[in-house]
Amino acid sequence: MRALFLPRRSPMPGFGLSMGVTVTMLSLVVLLPVGALLWKGASFGATNLWEVVNRPRVWQALLLSFRLSALAALFNLAFGILLAWVLVRYRFAGRRLLDAAVDLPFALPTAVAGIALTALYAPNGLFGALAAEIGWRIAYSQWGIFLALVFVGLPFVVRSVQPVLEDMDREVEEASATLGASRWRTITRVVLPVIMPAALTGFALSLARAVGEYGSVIFIAGNIPMKTEIAPLLIVIQLEEFNYDGATAIGIAMLVLSFTLLLVINLVQIWSRRRIGYV
């Protein structure tokens, strides 16, 4: 009878120590900074927070950041799946070099990436000059911001989908073809349902990285208020003016919007995993 009330021991040794280290590091890196932000916002007052956020310049910056981040993440979702498929399923000259280049945004400082993109896509740059001939301006416009966000977010989708494709048994695809399914039907009914949870994870990571991106964007955006000014730049401007309450208000607005988006994505991931289980 007494054994019924005893805690179940984990078969893995060191659970208590590992859990303690995990919770401590999570608190120091994530929970305490977020808690400090919310505490600062609570001391400032909900009314004052709303007055700071409810301004045309702030709303425009938030809309620009989240809209372009979502579009860049969607582009990375489609192109990242295609790139992962090519890297896994085909053998060609330069494949290893291309595979290594995918991780370049991870290793390259964001400021350096912004300078490089600006040099290439400015009106006097290599690609920017070609675009200017047809009347298309990339740098110092929203197209430049979109390009920078695609650059920093693409590796997340590729590296999330690539291991799933490598572990996927090709015999499943061969069985689908044997049963008379077309190549397109095999991809949509067999391949995509398997890789979709990983792809959504990469999409969420890409979106989260793009929303908070600063270094690679400010050089190529032009930073024109109400046109190409992103929300992280507004926070930096408030901090430079020693307006910590204003920076806190914009930061909390970004936190709420980001958490809502990630929550929706996680719900879609849960639904897709359950759907795969039923299939």
Contacts in CASP RR format, 6 or more apart in sequence:
PFRMAT RR
TARGET T0000
AUTHOR 0000-0000-0000
METHOD contacts of the structure
MODEL  1
MRALFLPRRSPMPGFGLSMGVTVTMLSLVVLLPVGALLWKGASFGATNLW
EVVNRPRVWQALLLSFRLSALAALFNLAFGILLAWVLVRYRFAGRRLLDA
AVDLPFALPTAVAGIALTALYAPNGLFGALAAEIGWRIAYSQWGIFLALV
FVGLPFVVRSVQPVLEDMDREVEEASATLGASRWRTITRVVLPVIMPAAL
TGFALSLARAVGEYGSVIFIAGNIPMKTEIAPLLIVIQLEEFNYDGATAI
GIAMLVLSFTLLLVINLVQIWSRRRIGYV
34 255 0 8 1.000
37 248 0 8 1.000
37 251 0 8 1.000
37 252 0 8 1.000
37 255 0 8 1.000
38 252 0 8 1.000
40 244 0 8 1.000
40 245 0 8 1.000
40 248 0 8 1.000
41 49 0 8 1.000
41 245 0 8 1.000
41 248 0 8 1.000
41 249 0 8 1.000
41 252 0 8 1.000
44 245 0 8 1.000
44 246 0 8 1.000
44 248 0 8 1.000
44 249 0 8 1.000
48 245 0 8 1.000
48 249 0 8 1.000
49 248 0 8 1.000
49 249 0 8 1.000
49 252 0 8 1.000
52 58 0 8 1.000
52 245 0 8 1.000
52 246 0 8 1.000
52 249 0 8 1.000
52 250 0 8 1.000
53 59 0 8 1.000
53 249 0 8 1.000
53 250 0 8 1.000
53 253 0 8 1.000
56 226 0 8 1.000
57 225 0 8 1.000
57 226 0 8 1.000
57 229 0 8 1.000
57 234 0 8 1.000
58 231 0 8 1.000
58 234 0 8 1.000
58 250 0 8 1.000
58 253 0 8 1.000
60 225 0 8 1.000
60 226 0 8 1.000
60 229 0 8 1.000
61 229 0 8 1.000
61 230 0 8 1.000
61 231 0 8 1.000
61 233 0 8 1.000
61 234 0 8 1.000
62 231 0 8 1.000
62 250 0 8 1.000
62 253 0 8 1.000
62 254 0 8 1.000
62 257 0 8 1.000
64 142 0 8 1.000
64 145 0 8 1.000
64 228 0 8 1.000
64 229 0 8 1.000
64 230 0 8 1.000
64 231 0 8 1.000
65 211 0 8 1.000
65 212 0 8 1.000
65 230 0 8 1.000
65 231 0 8 1.000
65 232 0 8 1.000
65 254 0 8 1.000
66 211 0 8 1.000
66 257 0 8 1.000
66 261 0 8 1.000
68 142 0 8 1.000
68 145 0 8 1.000
68 146 0 8 1.000
68 149 0 8 1.000
68 210 0 8 1.000
69 149 0 8 1.000
69 207 0 8 1.000
69 210 0 8 1.000
69 211 0 8 1.000
69 212 0 8 1.000
69 213 0 8 1.000
70 207 0 8 1.000
70 261 0 8 1.000
71 146 0 8 1.000
72 146 0 8 1.000
72 149 0 8 1.000
72 150 0 8 1.000
72 153 0 8 1.000
72 206 0 8 1.000
72 210 0 8 1.000
73 149 0 8 1.000
73 153 0 8 1.000
73 203 0 8 1.000
73 206 0 8 1.000
73 207 0 8 1.000
73 210 0 8 1.000
74 203 0 8 1.000
75 150 0 8 1.000
76 150 0 8 1.000
76 153 0 8 1.000
76 154 0 8 1.000
76 156 0 8 1.000
76 157 0 8 1.000
76 202 0 8 1.000
76 203 0 8 1.000
76 206 0 8 1.000
77 157 0 8 1.000
77 199 0 8 1.000
77 202 0 8 1.000
77 203 0 8 1.000
77 206 0 8 1.000
79 154 0 8 1.000
79 157 0 8 1.000
80 154 0 8 1.000
80 157 0 8 1.000
80 158 0 8 1.000
80 161 0 8 1.000
81 157 0 8 1.000
81 161 0 8 1.000
81 195 0 8 1.000
81 199 0 8 1.000
83 102 0 8 1.000
83 154 0 8 1.000
83 158 0 8 1.000
84 157 0 8 1.000
84 158 0 8 1.000
84 161 0 8 1.000
84 162 0 8 1.000
84 165 0 8 1.000
85 165 0 8 1.000
87 95 0 8 1.000
87 98 0 8 1.000
87 99 0 8 1.000
87 102 0 8 1.000
87 158 0 8 1.000
87 162 0 8 1.000
88 162 0 8 1.000
88 165 0 8 1.000
88 166 0 8 1.000
89 165 0 8 1.000
102 154 0 8 1.000
102 155 0 8 1.000
102 158 0 8 1.000
102 159 0 8 1.000
103 155 0 8 1.000
103 159 0 8 1.000
104 155 0 8 1.000
105 113 0 8 1.000
105 151 0 8 1.000
105 152 0 8 1.000
105 153 0 8 1.000
105 154 0 8 1.000
105 155 0 8 1.000
106 155 0 8 1.000
108 116 0 8 1.000
110 152 0 8 1.000
110 213 0 8 1.000
110 214 0 8 1.000
110 215 0 8 1.000
110 216 0 8 1.000
111 215 0 8 1.000
111 216 0 8 1.000
111 219 0 8 1.000
113 148 0 8 1.000
113 151 0 8 1.000
113 152 0 8 1.000
113 215 0 8 1.000
113 216 0 8 1.000
114 148 0 8 1.000
114 215 0 8 1.000
114 216 0 8 1.000
114 217 0 8 1.000
114 218 0 8 1.000
114 219 0 8 1.000
114 220 0 8 1.000
115 219 0 8 1.000
117 139 0 8 1.000
117 144 0 8 1.000
117 147 0 8 1.000
117 148 0 8 1.000
117 151 0 8 1.000
117 216 0 8 1.000
117 219 0 8 1.000
117 220 0 8 1.000
118 139 0 8 1.000
118 219 0 8 1.000
118 220 0 8 1.000
119 125 0 8 1.000
120 126 0 8 1.000
120 127 0 8 1.000
120 128 0 8 1.000
121 127 0 8 1.000
121 128 0 8 1.000
121 131 0 8 1.000
121 138 0 8 1.000
121 139 0 8 1.000
121 144 0 8 1.000
121 147 0 8 1.000
121 220 0 8 1.000
122 128 0 8 1.000
122 139 0 8 1.000
122 140 0 8 1.000
123 129 0 8 1.000
123 132 0 8 1.000
123 137 0 8 1.000
123 139 0 8 1.000
127 138 0 8 1.000
128 138 0 8 1.000
128 139 0 8 1.000
131 137 0 8 1.000
131 138 0 8 1.000
136 143 0 8 1.000
137 143 0 8 1.000
138 144 0 8 1.000
138 147 0 8 1.000
139 220 0 8 1.000
139 222 0 8 1.000
140 220 0 8 1.000
140 221 0 8 1.000
140 222 0 8 1.000
140 224 0 8 1.000
140 228 0 8 1.000
141 228 0 8 1.000
142 227 0 8 1.000
142 228 0 8 1.000
144 220 0 8 1.000
144 221 0 8 1.000
145 217 0 8 1.000
145 220 0 8 1.000
145 221 0 8 1.000
145 228 0 8 1.000
145 230 0 8 1.000
147 220 0 8 1.000
148 213 0 8 1.000
148 216 0 8 1.000
148 217 0 8 1.000
148 220 0 8 1.000
148 221 0 8 1.000
149 210 0 8 1.000
149 213 0 8 1.000
149 217 0 8 1.000
151 216 0 8 1.000
152 209 0 8 1.000
152 210 0 8 1.000
152 213 0 8 1.000
152 216 0 8 1.000
153 205 0 8 1.000
153 206 0 8 1.000
153 209 0 8 1.000
153 210 0 8 1.000
154 206 0 8 1.000
156 202 0 8 1.000
156 205 0 8 1.000
156 206 0 8 1.000
156 209 0 8 1.000
157 199 0 8 1.000
157 202 0 8 1.000
157 203 0 8 1.000
157 205 0 8 1.000
157 206 0 8 1.000
159 202 0 8 1.000
160 198 0 8 1.000
160 199 0 8 1.000
160 201 0 8 1.000
160 202 0 8 1.000
160 205 0 8 1.000
161 195 0 8 1.000
161 198 0 8 1.000
161 199 0 8 1.000
161 202 0 8 1.000
163 198 0 8 1.000
164 194 0 8 1.000
164 195 0 8 1.000
164 198 0 8 1.000
165 195 0 8 1.000
168 191 0 8 1.000
168 194 0 8 1.000
168 195 0 8 1.000
172 190 0 8 1.000
173 186 0 8 1.000
173 190 0 8 1.000
173 191 0 8 1.000
176 185 0 8 1.000
176 186 0 8 1.000
176 189 0 8 1.000
176 190 0 8 1.000
177 183 0 8 1.000
177 186 0 8 1.000
181 189 0 8 1.000
181 190 0 8 1.000
193 272 0 8 1.000
193 275 0 8 1.000
193 276 0 8 1.000
193 279 0 8 1.000
194 276 0 8 1.000
196 272 0 8 1.000
196 276 0 8 1.000
197 269 0 8 1.000
197 272 0 8 1.000
197 273 0 8 1.000
197 276 0 8 1.000
200 265 0 8 1.000
200 268 0 8 1.000
200 269 0 8 1.000
200 272 0 8 1.000
201 269 0 8 1.000
203 265 0 8 1.000
204 262 0 8 1.000
204 265 0 8 1.000
204 266 0 8 1.000
204 269 0 8 1.000
207 261 0 8 1.000
207 262 0 8 1.000
207 265 0 8 1.000
208 258 0 8 1.000
208 262 0 8 1.000
211 254 0 8 1.000
211 257 0 8 1.000
211 258 0 8 1.000
212 231 0 8 1.000
212 232 0 8 1.000
212 254 0 8 1.000
213 230 0 8 1.000
213 232 0 8 1.000
214 230 0 8 1.000
214 232 0 8 1.000
214 233 0 8 1.000
214 236 0 8 1.000
217 230 0 8 1.000
217 232 0 8 1.000
217 233 0 8 1.000
218 230 0 8 1.000
218 233 0 8 1.000
221 228 0 8 1.000
221 229 0 8 1.000
221 230 0 8 1.000
221 233 0 8 1.000
222 228 0 8 1.000
223 229 0 8 1.000
223 233 0 8 1.000
231 250 0 8 1.000
231 251 0 8 1.000
231 253 0 8 1.000
231 254 0 8 1.000
232 254 0 8 1.000
234 250 0 8 1.000
235 247 0 8 1.000
235 250 0 8 1.000
235 251 0 8 1.000
235 254 0 8 1.000
238 244 0 8 1.000
238 246 0 8 1.000
238 247 0 8 1.000
238 250 0 8 1.000
239 247 0 8 1.000
END
